[in-house]
């Protein structure tokens, strides 16, 4: 019960001023934090925007490259006639078929009769070669080779 008679502290103008300053400082700190959050958000938005601009620039470069490539293909294709390509392909197919026929013929086994004919023709060719005029061997060379043969046999 003795509390009833306790004097309440007196709030002076200085105390009010100090309280007011502390309140303002706390509000300023809160406002500063809010501003920093806004600044960070704006920075991130700017970074995102920059990334979008870079991506758009790269996409434009890819588009321009594709466009140039497409124009180059069209220019080359305009120089090629489809009828010429078809004729070339037909000619190639014919040449391949002809080569396949040659390979098939060459790959066949010869009959015994064919082999005899080929051997007979080969012997005729050898005979013709032997009958041709061969260069004359100097007689000294002939004598030397005979002496060597005679010396080697004794």
JOWO-V353430 format. One record per pair of residues at least 12 apart in sequence whose C-alpha atoms are under 7 Angstrom apart, sorted by the first residue. I is the first residue (numbers start at 1). GAP is how many residues later the second one is. If there is no record, write none. Layout:
i-><I I>
gap-><GAP GAP>
This chain:
none
